[in-house]
Amino acid sequence: MFNMINVNKSKNLIIQIYGREDYKETNYTIEDKSYKTKLISEAWVKHLGEGDILMLVPESLVSNVNQDNKVDFIKDYNYFENYFSSSIKKQLIDKSLENNISLIKVQSISSYSSDKKDFLISYENNIDNIMIYLFKDLLKKIYDYEKIVIDLSTGLNIYVEVLMDTLRYLVVYLKIKNFLANENNKKTFIISLSPPYNEKVNIYHTSFDTKAFFDFPQIDKFRFDFQENSDTKRELNKNIEQRFNRELDGLKILLKETRIAFNGIKYNTPLIFYNDLIEFKKIEDFFGSIESQNLLERSLFKILDYLEDIKKIEIQNSNKINISRYKMKKEIIFNMIIVTAIYDLILNIKKRINKPDINQIEKTFNEIYDKLNLKYNNIFLEKDIKDIMNLKELDETPKILSEIIKDNNSDMKHHIKNEKNKSSKIDRNFFAHSGFEYTITKAWKKENTVYLEYNKENFNDIREWLYKIK
């Protein structure tokens, strides 16, 4: 495995695509200040005052490595990392930054020959694979940084486009999981770009952002999808299911519980979070720590590592090598990753939950709905809570709302009569009244505080109503 950057050293990370091993010393100008370096990333470190450098190294660079043992670069990640880390460090002007360097090995596609035409390496791969694995590795690397500069001036070809597309997924993932987080916990992304090289180069930069919406991904079940023939796909999934049965079961439960919780927020039924209708314990049993990055590391990323390990390597006389990977489709993978981000958001809500005090329910979810831009939910929640608060007959004994209203409140008797006439539409009534459906919700009053809870017998019904909304 690659070594991690010393994340305690800096709050800034500069990402650069490594294109060659012989960059020329250049005067780079950033915001009218000049820095003489070989690497743009080093110039950014100087400009920011501190920073760590993360190099994205395409594996195709092996084709021009001036060593005979090219096979070792392909089979041994540590061999690849040690060589290219040393190569990057040699190009630093400020040698004190050597400990600030780390790298990601980026998958390649197509064929590459050496300058001498005496070596050829081919990669049977697809763009989706490159994006999936780049996302996985970037997520680990950027975790503790506040400002991330992505330079697109070097390592051209497909890698710039792949990096930008992957970055969009990464920013959406981070935004969703941090929708309710403190502003201080959010990351700033900056895109850096320069014109073709000469002795003096101006570095242009701009902030990078992309929109993220509170929507559930289009995914009903999780299963790997491959751009392979039917027999190969069938065999691959059979193999994955046998080896990672527990991880896949965990992802299945995660998907179901996250959908239920998401719909509880989107469709304004906050009481489910106070009545243990979301089965967090089941997910903890599978994954231990249940924050999204740990979930990914212990399930999806484990399977991705396995698929990388079983890539096929064909060697012909050490001067012709073919590397073949099973080609995945990225949609389901990234949809499942977004599900884990939503689950992080759900965990953030769970931490805010206390006793089912009706005033606290309103206050807590008004704040949540405001942040998630679900402002209509606030209007309906306020109205339904007001109706319950107006019940004068509440006492310390939990009672079904419909019984309280029927016996004591003439203003709402007509409403209950209509509700009972439409008893077959109880699920519709559930969503129409902020989840406080009168025939399944109990209320009581203690020390001037109103509390709510659901009938436990209705838990499975409620879960089913929430789960079936697609």
C-alpha positions in Angstrom: 0.0 0.0 0.0 1.1 3.6 -0.6 2.4 5.6 2.3 0.1 8.4 3.5 1.1 12.0 3.5 2.0 13.5 6.8 -1.4 15.1 7.2 -0.4 17.0 10.4 2.1 19.1 8.5 -0.1 21.3 6.5 -3.7 22.2 5.7 -3.0 22.7 2.0 -2.7 19.9 -0.6 -1.5 20.5 -4.2 -2.3 17.8 -6.7 -0.4 17.6 -9.9 -0.4 15.0 -12.7 3.1 13.7 -13.3 3.9 13.7 -17.0 7.7 13.2 -17.3 10.9 12.9 -15.2 12.7 15.9 -16.7 10.8 19.2 -16.1 12.8 22.3 -16.7 13.4 25.0 -14.1 10.8 27.7 -14.7 9.7 31.1 -13.2 6.1 30.5 -12.2 4.1 33.5 -11.4 1.1 33.2 -9.1 -0.8 36.4 -8.2 2.1 38.6 -9.2 4.6 36.6 -7.2 7.3 34.5 -8.9 8.8 31.2 -7.8 11.7 29.5 -9.6 10.9 25.7 -9.5 10.6 22.7 -11.8 7.3 21.5 -10.5 4.2 23.8 -10.5 3.1 22.1 -7.3 6.3 23.3 -5.5 5.6 26.8 -6.7 2.1 26.5 -5.1 3.6 25.3 -1.8 5.9 28.4 -1.8 3.0 30.7 -2.6 0.7 29.3 0.1 3.5 29.2 2.7 3.1 25.5 3.3 1.6 22.5 1.6 1.9 18.8 0.8 2.3 17.6 -2.8 0.3 14.7 -4.2 1.4 13.5 -7.6 -0.9 11.5 -9.8 1.5 9.1 -11.7 0.0 7.3 -14.7 1.2 3.7 -14.8 2.0 4.1 -18.5 5.1 6.1 -17.5 6.7 2.7 -16.9 7.2 2.5 -20.7 10.1 5.0 -20.5 11.7 3.9 -17.3 15.4 3.4 -17.9 15.6 0.0 -16.2 15.3 -3.6 -17.4 13.0 -4.9 -14.7 9.8 -3.2 -15.9 7.7 -6.2 -14.8 8.5 -5.3 -11.2 7.0 -1.9 -11.7 3.8 -3.5 -12.8 3.5 -6.3 -10.2 4.8 -4.5 -7.1 3.1 -1.3 -6.1 5.8 -0.5 -3.6 8.5 -0.8 -6.3 6.5 1.6 -8.5 6.0 4.0 -5.6 9.6 4.0 -4.4 10.9 4.7 -7.9 8.6 7.5 -8.8 8.7 9.1 -5.4 12.5 9.3 -5.8 12.1 10.7 -9.3 9.7 13.4 -8.0 12.0 14.3 -5.1 15.0 14.8 -7.5 13.0 17.6 -9.2 12.4 19.6 -6.1 14.4 22.8 -5.8 13.7 22.9 -2.0 14.9 19.6 -0.7 13.2 20.3 2.7 9.9 19.3 0.9 11.0 15.7 0.3 8.9 14.5 3.2 5.8 16.3 1.8 5.6 14.2 -1.3 3.2 11.3 -1.9 1.7 9.8 -5.0 -1.2 7.9 -6.5 -0.7 5.3 -9.2 -3.3 6.1 -11.8 -4.5 3.4 -14.2 -3.8 3.8 -17.9 -5.6 2.8 -21.1 -4.3 2.1 -24.6 -0.7 1.1 -25.7 2.6 2.9 -25.0 6.1 2.2 -26.4 9.4 3.4 -25.2 11.3 6.1 -26.9 13.7 3.5 -28.3 10.7 1.4 -29.6 12.2 -1.6 -27.8 9.4 -2.0 -25.3 5.6 -2.0 -25.6 3.0 -2.0 -22.8 -0.7 -2.2 -23.5 -3.6 -1.7 -21.1 -7.0 -3.2 -21.8 -9.1 -0.9 -19.6 -11.8 1.7 -19.7 -12.3 5.3 -18.5 -14.8 4.2 -15.9 -12.2 2.0 -14.1 -9.7 4.8 -14.0 -12.3 7.2 -12.5 -13.5 4.6 -9.9 -10.0 3.8 -8.6 -8.8 7.5 -8.7 -11.9 8.5 -6.6 -11.1 5.7 -4.1 -7.4 6.8 -3.7 -8.1 10.5 -3.7 -10.7 10.1 -1.0 -8.1 8.6 1.3 -5.5 11.3 0.5 -7.5 14.5 0.8 -9.4 13.7 4.1 -7.6 16.1 6.4 -6.9 19.0 4.1 -8.8 22.3 4.0 -7.5 23.8 0.7 -6.9 21.6 -2.3 -5.2 23.0 -5.4 -5.6 20.8 -8.5 -3.1 21.7 -11.3 -4.1 20.8 -14.8 -1.0 22.1 -16.6 0.9 18.8 -16.9 0.3 15.2 -17.7 -2.1 16.0 -20.5 -3.9 13.4 -22.6 -6.9 11.7 -21.0 -5.8 12.3 -17.4 -6.9 15.9 -17.1 -10.4 15.0 -18.2 -10.6 12.0 -16.0 -9.3 14.0 -13.0 -12.0 16.7 -13.6 -14.8 14.2 -13.9 -13.6 12.3 -10.8 -13.3 15.6 -8.9 -17.0 16.4 -9.6 -18.1 13.1 -8.0 -15.7 13.8 -5.1 -17.1 17.2 -4.4 -20.7 16.0 -4.6 -19.9 13.2 -2.2 -18.3 15.6 0.3 -21.1 18.2 -0.1 -23.8 15.6 0.6 -22.1 14.1 3.6 -21.4 17.6 5.0 -24.8 19.3 4.2 -25.4 19.7 7.9 -21.8 20.1 9.0 -20.1 23.3 10.3 -18.9 25.6 7.6 -15.4 25.3 9.1 -15.3 21.6 8.1 -15.8 22.2 4.4 -13.0 22.0 1.9 -12.0 24.6 -0.7 -11.0 23.4 -4.2 -9.0 25.5 -6.6 -8.2 24.7 -10.2 -4.8 25.8 -11.5 -3.8 26.1 -15.1 -0.9 27.5 -17.2 -0.2 28.1 -20.9 2.5 26.1 -22.7 5.8 26.3 -21.0 8.6 28.8 -21.6 11.0 30.4 -19.2 8.3 32.5 -17.6 4.8 31.1 -16.9 1.7 32.7 -15.4 -0.4 30.4 -13.4 -4.1 31.1 -13.6 -6.5 29.8 -11.0 -10.1 29.7 -10.1 -12.3 28.2 -7.4 -14.0 24.9 -8.3 -17.4 23.9 -7.2 -20.4 21.8 -8.4 -24.0 21.6 -7.3 -25.2 18.8 -5.1 -28.9 18.0 -4.5 -30.7 16.2 -1.7 -31.9 13.4 -4.0 -31.5 9.7 -3.7 -29.5 7.9 -6.4 -31.3 5.8 -8.9 -30.3 2.4 -7.4 -32.6 -0.3 -6.2 -30.0 -2.9 -5.4 -26.2 -3.1 -5.4 -24.5 -5.4 -7.9 -21.4 -4.8 -10.0 -21.9 -4.2 -13.6 -19.2 -4.9 -16.1 -18.6 -4.1 -19.8 -17.8 -7.7 -20.5 -19.7 -10.6 -22.3 -22.5 -12.3 -20.4 -20.6 -15.3 -19.4 -17.7 -13.3 -18.0 -20.1 -10.9 -16.1 -22.0 -13.9 -14.6 -18.8 -15.6 -13.5 -17.4 -12.4 -12.0 -20.5 -11.6 -10.0 -20.7 -15.2 -8.8 -17.0 -15.0 -7.6 -17.6 -11.7 -5.9 -20.7 -12.9 -4.2 -18.9 -16.0 -2.8 -15.9 -14.1 -1.6 -17.6 -11.0 -0.3 -21.0 -12.3 0.8 -20.9 -10.5 4.1 -19.8 -7.2 2.6 -22.6 -7.4 0.0 -25.2 -8.2 2.7 -24.0 -5.2 4.6 -24.3 -2.9 1.6 -27.8 -4.3 1.0 -28.9 -3.4 4.5 -27.1 0.0 4.2 -29.0 0.8 1.0 -32.4 -0.1 2.6 -31.9 1.7 5.9 -30.5 4.8 4.1 -33.5 4.9 1.7 -35.9 4.7 4.7 -34.1 7.5 6.6 -33.7 9.6 3.4 -37.5 9.4 2.7 -38.2 10.2 6.3 -36.5 13.5 5.8 -37.5 14.3 2.2 -41.2 13.5 2.9 -41.3 15.1 6.4 -41.8 12.3 8.9 -39.3 13.3 11.6 -40.7 11.1 14.4 -39.1 8.0 12.8 -35.7 9.3 14.1 -37.0 9.4 17.7 -38.6 5.9 17.7 -35.7 3.7 16.5 -37.3 2.9 13.2 -33.9 3.2 11.4 -31.9 0.0 12.2 -28.5 1.5 12.8 -27.5 -1.4 14.9 -27.7 -3.8 11.9 -25.2 -1.7 10.0 -22.9 -1.4 13.0 -22.9 -5.2 13.3 -21.5 -5.4 9.7 -19.1 -2.5 9.6 -18.3 -1.5 13.2 -17.6 2.2 12.8 -20.4 3.4 10.5 -19.1 6.6 9.1 -19.2 6.6 5.3 -15.4 6.3 4.6 -15.1 3.3 7.0 -18.1 1.7 5.3 -16.5 2.1 1.9 -13.1 0.8 3.1 -14.7 -2.2 4.7 -17.0 -3.2 1.8 -16.9 -1.6 -1.6 -13.2 -0.7 -1.6 -12.3 -4.2 -0.5 -14.0 -5.6 -3.6 -12.3 -3.0 -5.8 -8.9 -4.0 -4.4 -9.7 -7.7 -5.2 -10.7 -6.8 -8.8 -7.4 -5.0 -9.2 -5.5 -8.0 -7.8 -7.0 -10.4 -10.3 -6.1 -8.3 -13.4 -4.4 -10.4 -16.1 -0.7 -9.7 -16.9 0.8 -11.3 -20.0 4.5 -11.0 -20.6 6.3 -11.7 -23.8 10.1 -11.8 -23.5 10.0 -8.9 -21.0 9.7 -6.4 -23.9 6.0 -6.7 -24.6 3.5 -6.7 -21.8 -0.3 -6.7 -21.8 -2.4 -5.8 -18.8 -6.1 -6.6 -18.9 -8.6 -5.4 -16.3 -12.2 -6.3 -16.0 -14.0 -3.2 -17.2 -16.6 -1.9 -14.8 -19.5 0.5 -15.4 -19.2 3.5 -13.0 -22.9 4.4 -12.5 -23.8 1.8 -9.9 -20.5 2.2 -8.1 -20.8 6.0 -7.8 -24.5 5.8 -6.9 -23.6 3.5 -4.0 -20.8 5.8 -2.9 -23.4 8.7 -2.8 -25.6 6.5 -0.7 -22.9 6.2 1.9 -22.5 10.0 1.8 -26.3 10.3 2.5 -25.8 7.9 5.4 -23.2 10.2 6.9 -25.8 13.0 6.7 -28.3 10.7 8.5 -25.7 10.0 11.2 -25.3 13.7 11.7 -29.1 14.0 12.2 -29.0 11.0 14.6 -26.5 12.9 16.8 -29.0 15.8 17.1 -31.9 13.5 18.3 -32.9 13.6 21.9 -36.2 12.8 23.7 -39.3 13.0 21.4 -40.3 16.4 22.8 -42.6 18.0 20.3 -40.9 21.4 20.6 -37.5 19.9 20.1 -38.7 17.9 17.1 -40.0 21.1 15.5 -36.8 23.1 16.3 -34.4 20.4 15.2 -36.1 19.6 11.9 -36.8 23.2 11.0 -33.0 23.8 11.1 -32.4 20.6 9.1 -35.1 21.4 6.4 -33.6 25.0 6.1 -30.2 23.6 5.4 -31.5 21.0 2.9 -33.7 23.5 1.2 -36.9 21.6 2.1 -38.7 24.7 3.3 -42.2 23.5 2.5 -41.6 20.7 5.0 -41.3 23.4 7.7 -44.8 24.8 6.8 -46.5 21.5 7.1 -44.6 20.4 10.2 -45.5 23.6 12.0 -49.1 23.2 11.1 -49.4 19.6 12.3 -47.5 20.2 15.5 -49.7 23.2 16.3 -52.8 20.9 15.9 -51.4 18.5 18.4 -50.3 21.2 20.8 -53.8 22.6 20.8 -55.2 19.4 22.3 -56.2 20.3 25.9 -56.9 16.8 27.1 -53.3 15.4 27.0 -52.1 13.9 30.3 -49.2 11.8 31.5 -50.7 8.6 30.0 -49.7 7.9 26.4 -52.9 7.7 24.2 -53.6 7.3 20.5 -54.3 10.7 19.0 -57.4 9.6 17.2 -59.0 8.5 20.5 -58.1 11.8 22.2 -59.6 13.8 19.4 -62.7 11.6 19.1 -63.5 11.9 22.8 -62.7 15.5 23.5 -62.1 17.8 20.5 -65.1 18.8 18.4 -63.1 20.8 16.0 -61.2 17.7 14.8 -64.0 15.1 15.1 -65.0 15.6 11.5 -61.4 15.2 10.5 -61.1 11.8 12.3 -64.4 10.7 10.8 -63.0 11.3 7.4 -59.7 9.6 8.3 -61.6 6.5 9.4 -63.6 6.5 6.2 -60.3 6.4 4.4 -58.6 3.8 6.6 -57.4 1.9 3.6 -55.3 5.0 2.8 -53.5 5.2 6.2 -50.1 5.5 4.4 -51.4 8.5 2.5 -52.6 10.0 5.8 -49.2 9.3 7.3 -47.4 11.5 4.8 -50.2 14.1 4.8 -49.7 14.8 8.5 -45.9 15.0 8.9 -45.9 11.4 9.9 -48.2 12.0 12.9 -50.9 9.7 11.6 -53.7 9.9 14.2 -54.4 6.1 14.5 -50.8 5.0 15.1 -49.3 8.0 17.0 -49.5 8.3 20.8 -49.1 11.6 22.7 -48.8 12.5 26.3 -47.9 15.6 28.4 -45.5 15.8 31.3 -44.5 19.0 33.0 -46.0 21.1 30.2 -44.0 19.2 27.6 -45.7 17.2 24.9 -44.1 13.9 23.8 -44.9 11.6 20.8 -44.2 8.0 19.9 -45.5 5.5 17.4 -47.3 2.2 18.3 -44.5 -0.4 18.1 -47.0 -2.7 16.3 -46.9 -0.3 13.4 -43.1 0.0 13.0 -42.9 -2.5 10.1 -45.8 -0.7 8.3 -44.1 2.6 8.6 -40.8 1.2 7.4 -42.5 -0.3 4.4 -44.3 2.9 3.5 -41.0 4.9 3.6 -39.0 2.2 1.8 -41.4 1.8 -1.2 -41.1 5.5 -2.3 -38.7 5.5 -5.2 
